[in-house]
């Protein structure tokens, strides 16, 4: 979990370092087909930054992330005891079928799949910006939403881990991961952080890409690749012996929920901003129905 947190923090810094490239017009000048153009070239942005959305989300995200770190360093965790034998029969039948001994190879591939999943939204929108198909304001909005999503998702995830303290599947076999025995990571199985972050990235990218490019022919490939990477990450976490099936299911559900919820609240903010403008843009109708020296009857439609 320690290495995962370092990766997440590095990823967030990387996102903000990319912001300067979101310049108007992009770096490469190409003709973009009409159906592949960003919707903001003709309509309002589907997402906006708003104090009503960003203050509570940001506060909750930072608060949960800091709280998880405080808990991790203040609570006392049980040290590994080689005399303790973990019996697979004590595991529920639903999880027992997917239990595996520790595999360094699958563990490494799981890390690679995670990095690819989380970095895919950053890479895709970076390319869009370079080719002038993403405006500066939208690049900043996407980066902010992604940082908020990652902080919130990982803060909640780490709190759940330190509270649940579920033993990892490889502890029920011989030759567990020796590194996890020293840093207590062997008891942080639920939920799966790798799977949570992978599905967070997949859902975030799916929702935002389909909103910015509703007519794009790349929607189905983007969705398919994103969720294939996320599903592969979850499968590798089970094959490596790091997680039970329910760990992965919970991680996928939480990651998808956070990946959708944060952009959704920014979408609501965009709709609320657009409503007053729409009302102001309407043409008023003025009609005189009758007029006499003593009275004037008229009708006004807004």
Legacy VTK file of the C-alpha trace (Angstrom):
# vtk DataFile Version 3.0
C-alpha trace
ASCII
DATASET POLYDATA
POINTS 302 float
0.000 0.000 0.000
2.950 2.294 0.672
4.238 1.981 -2.902
0.733 2.528 -4.258
0.360 5.759 -2.313
3.703 6.993 -3.627
2.525 6.255 -7.149
-0.757 8.119 -6.656
0.999 11.204 -5.284
3.508 11.109 -8.156
0.623 10.795 -10.624
-1.137 13.846 -9.167
2.033 15.935 -9.439
2.440 14.685 -13.008
-1.079 15.845 -13.879
-0.394 19.403 -12.736
2.975 19.448 -14.514
1.101 18.758 -17.754
-1.219 21.743 -17.384
1.056 24.200 -19.260
0.687 22.222 -22.508
-3.065 22.860 -22.570
-2.554 25.952 -24.689
-5.087 27.335 -27.132
-4.656 25.823 -30.573
-2.378 23.003 -29.464
1.178 22.270 -30.537
0.407 20.323 -33.718
-1.811 21.865 -36.373
-4.115 19.326 -38.035
-7.609 19.360 -39.482
-9.921 17.573 -37.059
-13.125 16.002 -38.486
-16.311 17.617 -37.255
-17.514 14.476 -35.453
-14.210 14.207 -33.597
-14.118 17.811 -32.383
-14.537 18.687 -28.745
-18.146 19.696 -28.055
-16.975 22.904 -26.353
-16.144 24.408 -29.742
-19.874 24.841 -30.360
-21.536 24.318 -26.965
-20.864 25.044 -23.316
-18.484 22.760 -21.445
-20.166 19.723 -19.829
-18.047 20.212 -16.687
-17.054 23.351 -14.790
-15.146 24.169 -11.636
-17.452 25.542 -8.978
-17.030 26.541 -5.338
-20.231 24.661 -4.546
-18.707 21.446 -5.899
-14.974 21.833 -5.404
-14.923 23.038 -1.799
-16.844 20.048 -0.324
-15.226 17.506 -2.668
-11.748 18.898 -2.134
-12.218 19.151 1.621
-13.541 15.594 1.850
-10.786 14.292 -0.410
-7.927 15.961 1.452
-9.540 15.221 4.814
-9.993 11.521 4.122
-6.499 11.208 2.654
-4.874 12.904 5.653
-7.040 10.917 8.074
-5.929 7.647 6.487
-2.280 8.622 6.949
-2.846 9.599 10.581
-4.586 6.285 11.255
-1.849 4.330 9.530
0.873 5.897 11.692
-1.025 6.131 14.986
-2.755 2.753 15.206
-0.992 -0.363 16.452
-0.967 -3.260 13.998
-0.339 -6.901 14.793
3.157 -8.065 13.880
3.590 -11.150 11.760
3.732 -14.316 13.834
5.109 -17.367 12.024
3.449 -19.659 14.541
-0.024 -18.533 13.449
-1.501 -20.889 10.857
-4.211 -19.544 8.555
-6.719 -22.197 7.495
-8.327 -21.863 4.059
-11.437 -23.582 5.387
-12.077 -20.496 7.502
-12.545 -18.435 4.332
-16.055 -18.162 2.928
-16.825 -20.389 -0.045
-17.382 -17.429 -2.358
-13.791 -16.262 -1.880
-12.110 -19.620 -1.416
-12.218 -20.617 -5.102
-10.118 -17.639 -6.192
-7.385 -17.908 -3.536
-3.825 -18.198 -4.839
-0.303 -18.322 -3.396
1.912 -15.294 -3.837
3.337 -14.755 -7.328
5.941 -12.063 -7.879
5.401 -12.225 -11.642
1.654 -11.612 -11.477
2.244 -8.955 -8.812
4.573 -7.055 -11.152
2.154 -7.337 -14.081
-0.609 -6.074 -11.797
1.465 -2.979 -11.007
2.056 -2.383 -14.713
-1.664 -2.747 -15.462
-2.484 -0.276 -12.691
-0.024 2.337 -13.941
-1.392 1.964 -17.468
-4.999 2.259 -16.303
-4.468 5.370 -14.196
-2.190 7.042 -16.757
-4.501 6.412 -19.735
-6.800 9.427 -19.079
-3.778 11.693 -18.651
-2.150 10.404 -21.828
-5.316 10.622 -23.933
-6.224 14.174 -22.914
-2.606 15.230 -23.313
-2.718 14.054 -26.927
-6.035 15.864 -27.438
-4.490 19.062 -26.081
-1.384 18.744 -28.232
-3.552 18.502 -31.334
-5.670 21.483 -30.330
-8.783 19.482 -29.514
-9.001 20.449 -25.854
-9.145 23.994 -24.534
-7.096 25.307 -21.633
-10.094 25.685 -19.320
-11.179 22.100 -19.980
-7.658 20.806 -19.371
-7.579 22.535 -15.994
-11.067 21.269 -15.169
-10.161 17.677 -16.068
-6.913 17.777 -14.103
-8.646 19.220 -11.037
-11.450 16.669 -11.171
-8.984 13.809 -11.581
-6.913 14.948 -8.600
-10.064 15.316 -6.485
-11.230 11.851 -7.530
-7.887 10.221 -6.722
-7.582 11.894 -3.315
-11.129 10.998 -2.306
-10.984 7.426 -3.595
-7.630 6.607 -2.036
-8.414 8.333 1.236
-11.594 6.301 1.718
-9.846 3.143 0.505
-7.000 3.447 3.012
-9.392 4.152 5.888
-11.309 0.992 5.024
-8.091 -1.027 4.835
-6.760 -0.010 8.258
-10.180 -0.552 9.841
-10.973 -3.922 8.237
-7.455 -5.457 8.477
-8.327 -8.464 6.360
-5.520 -10.981 5.891
-4.365 -11.391 2.291
-4.949 -14.731 0.505
-1.245 -15.570 0.125
-0.991 -15.859 3.917
-2.958 -19.102 3.646
-0.147 -20.634 1.570
3.566 -21.194 1.934
6.099 -18.516 0.946
4.043 -15.324 1.336
5.331 -11.930 0.213
8.208 -11.324 2.635
8.165 -7.529 2.197
4.540 -7.305 3.317
5.317 -9.154 6.529
7.625 -6.384 7.686
5.381 -3.394 6.906
2.077 -5.050 7.981
0.752 -4.909 4.426
-0.279 -8.569 4.655
-3.326 -7.503 6.692
-4.615 -4.839 4.293
-6.440 -7.027 1.780
-9.891 -5.346 1.659
-10.636 -3.520 -0.548
-8.268 -3.914 -3.501
-6.526 -0.569 -4.016
-5.118 -1.507 -7.421
-8.566 -2.471 -8.693
-10.163 0.622 -7.163
-7.739 2.970 -8.917
-7.959 1.095 -12.222
-11.763 1.279 -12.325
-11.641 4.869 -11.091
-9.517 5.792 -14.113
-11.666 3.763 -16.518
-14.954 5.253 -15.329
-13.583 8.782 -15.155
-12.258 8.539 -18.703
-15.425 6.917 -20.058
-17.724 9.543 -18.568
-15.647 12.578 -19.464
-14.624 11.407 -22.944
-18.204 10.585 -23.954
-19.268 14.008 -22.635
-16.596 15.994 -24.463
-16.715 13.918 -27.669
-20.301 12.584 -27.933
-20.042 11.957 -31.689
-16.566 10.444 -31.721
-15.911 7.098 -33.390
-13.350 6.440 -30.650
-15.896 6.154 -27.837
-16.273 2.373 -27.994
-12.500 1.688 -28.288
-11.794 4.057 -25.382
-14.423 2.404 -23.183
-13.369 -1.131 -24.159
-9.649 -0.568 -23.598
-10.185 1.286 -20.316
-12.348 -1.405 -18.750
-10.239 -4.220 -20.204
-7.210 -2.768 -18.411
-9.207 -2.329 -15.209
-10.592 -5.879 -15.341
-7.129 -7.245 -16.088
-5.755 -5.386 -13.082
-8.337 -7.007 -10.801
-7.667 -10.470 -12.246
-3.897 -10.082 -11.777
-4.399 -9.039 -8.160
-6.183 -12.325 -7.509
-3.696 -14.405 -9.499
-0.829 -12.836 -7.550
-2.434 -13.926 -4.275
-2.872 -10.350 -3.048
-6.661 -10.246 -2.988
-9.840 -12.234 -2.585
-12.629 -12.029 -5.147
-14.730 -9.825 -2.847
-11.748 -7.466 -2.398
-11.641 -6.969 -6.146
-15.419 -6.615 -6.499
-15.508 -3.980 -3.760
-12.556 -2.131 -5.272
-14.213 -2.121 -8.699
-17.497 -0.832 -7.266
-15.892 1.923 -5.194
-13.544 3.000 -7.984
-16.397 3.185 -10.479
-18.532 5.149 -8.021
-15.838 7.754 -7.337
-14.839 7.932 -11.001
-18.431 8.817 -11.879
-19.503 10.889 -8.873
-16.858 13.621 -8.958
-17.349 14.518 -12.663
-21.114 14.193 -12.201
-21.199 16.920 -9.533
-19.154 19.156 -11.835
-21.651 18.391 -14.603
-24.493 19.508 -12.331
-22.552 22.701 -11.659
-22.265 23.283 -15.417
-26.005 22.805 -15.865
-26.765 25.214 -13.021
-24.469 27.823 -14.566
-26.124 27.403 -17.950
-29.715 27.839 -16.714
-29.532 31.575 -15.858
-27.701 32.258 -19.124
-30.385 30.400 -21.062
-33.096 32.449 -19.396
-31.279 35.712 -20.144
-30.829 34.687 -23.762
-34.539 34.263 -24.428
-36.365 36.945 -26.450
-39.297 38.555 -24.646
-42.603 38.902 -26.495
-44.581 42.138 -26.013
-48.113 42.461 -27.304
-50.752 45.196 -26.787
-54.182 43.611 -26.537
-56.321 46.745 -26.159
-55.864 50.419 -25.349
-58.368 53.102 -24.310
-57.918 56.637 -22.891
-58.477 55.200 -19.400
-56.705 51.801 -19.617
-54.004 49.788 -21.272
-54.094 45.979 -21.513
-50.964 44.226 -22.680
-49.292 40.797 -22.575
-45.607 40.071 -21.951
-44.150 36.581 -22.460
-40.665 35.861 -21.109
LINES 1 303
302 0 1 2 3 4 5 6 7 8 9 10 11 12 13 14 15 16 17 18 19 20 21 22 23 24 25 26 27 28 29 30 31 32 33 34 35 36 37 38 39 40 41 42 43 44 45 46 47 48 49 50 51 52 53 54 55 56 57 58 59 60 61 62 63 64 65 66 67 68 69 70 71 72 73 74 75 76 77 78 79 80 81 82 83 84 85 86 87 88 89 90 91 92 93 94 95 96 97 98 99 100 101 102 103 104 105 106 107 108 109 110 111 112 113 114 115 116 117 118 119 120 121 122 123 124 125 126 127 128 129 130 131 132 133 134 135 136 137 138 139 140 141 142 143 144 145 146 147 148 149 150 151 152 153 154 155 156 157 158 159 160 161 162 163 164 165 166 167 168 169 170 171 172 173 174 175 176 177 178 179 180 181 182 183 184 185 186 187 188 189 190 191 192 193 194 195 196 197 198 199 200 201 202 203 204 205 206 207 208 209 210 211 212 213 214 215 216 217 218 219 220 221 222 223 224 225 226 227 228 229 230 231 232 233 234 235 236 237 238 239 240 241 242 243 244 245 246 247 248 249 250 251 252 253 254 255 256 257 258 259 260 261 262 263 264 265 266 267 268 269 270 271 272 273 274 275 276 277 278 279 280 281 282 283 284 285 286 287 288 289 290 291 292 293 294 295 296 297 298 299 300 301
